[in-house]
Amino acid sequence: MSKFTEAELKYLQSQRLGRLATVNERGEPQVAAVGFRYNPELDTIDIGGRDMANTQKFRNVARNGLASFLVDDVLPPWKPRSLEIRGTAQALSEGGQSIAPSMSPALPSLSWSRSVTCRRASVQIGTVHTF
């Protein structure tokens, strides 16, 4: 059973781009636009990219496991929607090619334990999950 609601899963599956925020060794934030997929088998968000093992975001996750992930968009005329997941992540050496064959095998994967806040509007997802 997923920790996401049906509406959140539908929203995630309709999107292709998210923003992964991590923390470097000096405690500074770093954010990057990334491709992703929801992994229903593990109830995780899997982050994909090219040469992932050599990226700052992958090294940050491997070093300290801290991450926040945001998926957002705007529907016309001006109806913003977002889903944020906060907490820890794992830097995996394989699995990235399950997102797309051209992706790097390395894969940051995010999971969480509970939802901490939930803000709802008629067209807004706005849930924040924490790991």
N, C-alpha and C positions, 0 to 999 in steps of 0.2 A: 504494500500500500504506500502510495506516494505521500510525502509531506506537503506537496503542492496541491492546491485546489484544482478542480477541473478547469476553471477559468484561467488560472495561472499556467497550467500545462498547455492549453489551447493558445494562449498568448506567446509562450516560449516557442512553440512549434511553428508559429507564424513569422518568427523573426530569424534573421541570419547573422546579425552583428550585435555584439555587446561590448562593454568596457570592463576590463579586468584591472583592478587597482591592487597593487602589492606594496610592500615596504622593503627598501634596500637595506644594506648592512649599516648605513649611517642613520637609519630611522626615518629616511625621507620617503614620501609617497611617490609612486610611479604608476602611471595609468596608460593603458594601451587598448586600442580598438582591436577586437579579436573575433574570429569565427567560433561558433560553438554548436553544441547539440545537447539536448536533454537525453540522458541515458536511462531508459525506464528500468533496465535490469538492476542497476545499482542506485537509482534515484539520485543521480548526480548530474552536474553540468560539466561536460567535457569540452575543454578549450582546444582549438586546433590552430595550426599555422605552419609555415615553412621554417625549417631549421630551428624548431622550437627549443631544443636542448641548449642552443647557444644564445638564447634571448635573456635579457635582463629579467623579464617577468618569470621565466622558468627558474632561473637561479634564485630569485627572491623567494619563490614558493618553496624550492628545495631547501633553502637555508632556514626559513622561519615559519613557513606554512600559513602566514597571514594573508588574507585576501578578501576583497569585496568585489562583487560582480553586479553590473547594472545593465539591464536591457530596457530601452525606452524608445518611444516614437511619439509622433503627434498626428492625430487625425484632424481633417478639416472640419470646421474652419480653424479652431484652436482648442483641441482636446488632448492634452498630454496624457500618456500612459507610461507606467514604469513598473519594474519588478527589480528589487535589490536583494542580494544575498550577501551576508557578511559572515566572516569567521575564519576557519582554517581550510587549507587546501593541501593536496598531495601532488608532488611532481613524479609522474610515472614515466618509465623509460619506454613504454610501448602503449599502443592503443589509439594514437592520433590518426592513423590511416583508416580507422573505422568511421571517421567523420567524412573524409574524402581521400581517395587513393593518392592524390598529389601532396597530401599533408605529411608533415614530419611524424615519425613514429612516437616521439616524445609528447607527453600529454599532461598538462595540469588538469586535475579533476577536483571539483568542489562538491562537498556534501555538508549537511547541517543537521542540527538536532531539534530545533524548535523555531517557531515563528515568534519574533519579539514585538513587532507592532504591525498593525493592519489598518490601513487607511483606505476607505472605499468611497467611490463616487460612481455615478452611472456608467461612465466610460473609463474610469481610472482603475488600474490594478493596484499600484502603489504599496504592495506588501513588502515588508523587510523580513527576511529570514536570517537567522544566525546559526552558525555551525556549532 
